[in-house]
């Protein structure tokens, strides 16, 4: 049986690999040794904390309409990826961020380390847990939330903190410790290492920040000081990380720090990849790298992921390993949640009936893609459909309905809105039918 390693980034948007402006040698090497998917997406989110439903979709193989509580917890009858592998003889080991409740973690993993139950935290003081076979994770610690200005405290579910050690290094070292205890003759394993980077607060060892000069940072082609209209996200935490209007120098600073976090993450992943080789595991191990969502950082005048533009719903995806074509690029449209049935197909394990996504395992070796249209939602206020290089976004806002249409082949940065061009009237009507046929109220939080 093949080993499976899934390395999962937090808030890493598409376009970070093979980008001359960003230093990612290890991830680029991983991609060159396997297949890179340039058209991988998340379907949006049912919560402002988009990573929570995104991770629930990854681990259940279900899309937005199949989630409960926006993925905050996962019902026992929704079979999990780790749970399935565990039932089929795999040792399953979970490291790092888990945003979907303790019960689902316990069902997924037979062992683990440095487990963070939450969405975001100080990278240098991660409230982490050792693996608890009972699944209770009942230990807590107190922390002052703003010691300079008040006496407020919060309770964190954790049994230890490693002060002064960055989250990416904590999770990478725990992964290496796990790999050191395995050889090619041991029981097959599933290692899930879920990072907190490059999610803000964007802090990292200074050496990585020094790799970049703010004067050399290029603003994205879709940079805007403000989004053209308010669609209900302007006061969300992500959006107030930079003042309105978005000044060019401020966005450059954010991008510089973001790239430095990505480079630090790349270096930590490089150490994991070295450990795979050093322990003789490479020939029988499938390695997957992906992210839970993208991020705007100044694109379209936005900062966060609470929108349906490409910079926020499109993510990196690399698959490397035995029988995976090398130095190959696929532009087939897929969802990250499609990894659930795809991994099981590659391993010749039956997919649980509760999984509703589509395997793209045949596409990896040159077969047809399982999807020709992609539907997206942000809560019950924004919907989108992507088909034949066109994307229609529909906003349901207090002022009424607004729509945008983009030709992604000619306009990949979504800067030329075609919605008022009479030439596209028939296309718009067809895409609106796609949205309406897919529409249903989502359970949000």
Phi, psi and omega in degrees: 000141179283141168285153178230127174240121179246112179259119190239119180270165183241114179071030179260113185277165177296150176099005179276340180264148181054034177254116185299344181271349187236133184270101179222061185296325184286317177292325176294322177294320177299317180294320180295332179273005182210215180244128178255129179260120185265359183229044179264143187219167159254157181276012182108213183202154176254010182210153173301329173277078188302330183296335182292305175295328180299316180289326176297320178295318178303314188275345178251345184067030179240151178267184190306319184290348181261006183268156173242139179052036179058022179089003180301321171224157184242122182302150183296336181272002172265105186289137185261156179300308179299321179300317180295314179295321179299319180289345179252028170093005181271144163279127182244127189231121183248127181233138171094212190290130173225113190255018191231029174090155183285328183297316181290327175297315183296322177292329186280324195235135177273348176201172180179178180196154176047056184270127179247113178267097180168186183259313180207159181192171174301120182297339184263358179214070187279122175284101189246165180233141165285161180295131179245106183298340177283340181079008184283315184046057188267349181288142178226160175225151180263149178212138173287132183275334178202072191299337182284338189236344180202178181258016183292139178231163177225153178258129180249136175281098180195160175242357175196160174226142176250083187299135176085001177249127186291145183305318182297324179285323177301311185287325177293316180296322177295323178294318179295319177301319179296315183293328179298334183266015181229147174230174182295343182267354183281173176303139179299147183227156170243114178252118178250110178248112187248112184275162174260354181259152003269031176303144175292162003292130188278082177236145184201166175307139188302328183301331181280327175294326181290349175292342189240148176240126185302330180290340181266355182284128180267129175290143178296153181298336180258022174300136173218147175293329181213149171291145185302336179206161180273124176239027169095011181242002190295338180256004177295148185311314182301323186284339181264013176288343174223141183291159173266143346291161181285111178283144183302316183293326179292318178293321177299320179296315178299317180295320179300314179292323177297312179297323179295322177294319178298318180294321176295317176300317178302317180296320179292320176295325177301323178293324176294316180297321177298319181294324176301315180290316183297332182262013174067030185256352190297321187290342182235027184230126173269127182246128180238133173239132179205179179224158184279337178185170176264202184196145184279305182047059175098342177290134182056025179072015182249164178242330191255205184242012185270056182201175184242024171284160184302323183296343183250336181253350182258135189223160175287148174209124178228135174235128185223138177153188181304132177069009175264125180305139181267154176049044185241142177240130177244131176255018179293137179287123179221159170257148176301326178296340176292348177298327182306298180290334180294313178301315181295322177299314181298327181271002182059042177247135181296139179277131179300150182293338180284348176281127183245003180272179190242132178287138173246026182299322179294327181293332180299326182256023172105359179283179183287154180284147182282348182230141171240357176217142179237133177252144183225152176214145163239110185050221177249024185244340180223136176225154180209157174221143182233119184205134175051048177073001178249149178224126176250129176245131181240123181254127173256096187239164183306328181282355182126201181259134173235148180224154174224144177232132180230141170267100189290337178289317180272336188223068185296341181266005174055056181248347184245094183284123184259009191298330183262008178275115183301340179300334187255014183303313182294319178298315180300316179299319180293320180289327175296323176297320176302315180295314183295322179292333181268349190289135166203153180295133180263148173281111186246170174212000000 
